[in-house]
Amino acid sequence: MTLATTRLGRTGLTVSRLALGTMTFGLQTDEALSQRILDTAIGAGINFLDTADVYPLGGDTGSAGRTEEIVGRWMQASPGRRGSVVLATKAWGVMGPNPWDRGASRRHLLDAIDASLRRLQTDYVDLYQLHGDDPDTPLDETLEALDTIVRSGRARYIGVSNFLAYRLARALGRSEALRIAKFVSVQPRYSLLFREIERELLPLALEDGLAVIPYNPLAGGLLTGKHRKGAPPAEGTRFTLGTAAGRYQERYWADRYFDTVTALEGLAQQAGVPLATLAVAWVMAHPAVTAPLLGASRPEQLADTIAAASYVLDPALKQQLDALTHEYRRGDAAR
């Protein structure tokens, strides 16, 4: 299958218009099922894979790194597989008992990249991202450590995730002043139910040519329509998954979200398209978005989301979706 491609922000690197997130691998899905999900995504034309050292989602330091190991074994199972994908990973989260086993200090980042490369069984990653902001480490120290990693060849490009716009703008400015490697991408949470980044982060990305790789385009599965108001979260979903359950319930498990999803389902039915397809197509329609991250706990779940790449979103329908979810652009929404 041929999937549309685009450049990764202002770089010369070409990636598919959809990316596969792997945070379910190793806890929500076992290794065999994870490899089937990878095979399905690659077969559909996705060449952009995203992981992180702390994955799987819902785990703890005992399971951290398991997802990278699964991806590494999958790449090694077939000759040439590593060279056919764009591989991204992240560091910043807690990886051990010591105070330096986390964050964005020089010590942690230089240790973390080497550990990720061992687990992934590769000499380099295409995109190395900060999984979050570390206010306790001077920004220049972090940026210079990342520059060291790029210059050593262990990463081709660098990016961030979960950064406030002002911090990202400051980091870009410091990189320019220091004449060192500059962030080329940002990975924020973005969906019909979480639109706050439209106010500052996405305009910054457009102005500076940053790639935008949104996660949670289906709001943890709420935008598939499989969860129902008044019913408890189903077992085996992100709303009941280990250490992630509370976070996901706090994000989305509220009556106002269920009411919005019901209204969105009505629009999807009128358009004759699955809600999951419509939700991902809406994310892709923003001019700043490069490639939404698709997650799955079963290969067949990818069918509706991958279909978004070929779905033509009618401008009038997009206006309806925008109007229906406008409240989620506010910074104080659903607190």
Salt bridges, closest charged atoms under 4 A:
GLU31 OE2 - ARG73 NE 2.79
ASP39 OD1 - ARG81 NH2 3.59
ASP50 OD2 - LYS90 NZ 2.60
GLU68 OE1 - ARG119 NE 2.69
ASP111 OD2 - ARG107 NE 3.93
ASP114 OD1 - ARG154 NH1 2.97
ASP126 OD2 - ARG82 NH2 3.16
ASP133 OD2 - ARG167 NE 2.65
ASP140 OD2 - ARG174 NH2 2.63
ASP147 OD2 - ARG151 NE 2.69
GLU176 OE2 - LYS182 NZ 2.49
GLU196 OE1 - ARG335 NH2 3.63
GLU198 OE1 - ARG195 NH2 2.97
GLU198 OE1 - ARG329 NE 2.60
ASP208 OD2 - ARG10 NH1 3.30
ASP208 OD2 - LYS182 NZ 3.50
ASP259 OD1 - LYS229 NZ 2.90
GLU265 OE2 - ARG228 NH2 3.05
GLU300 OE2 - ARG298 NE 3.08
ASP322 OD2 - LYS318 NZ 2.94
GLU327 OE1 - ARG256 NH2 2.20
ASP332 OD1 - ARG330 NE 3.40
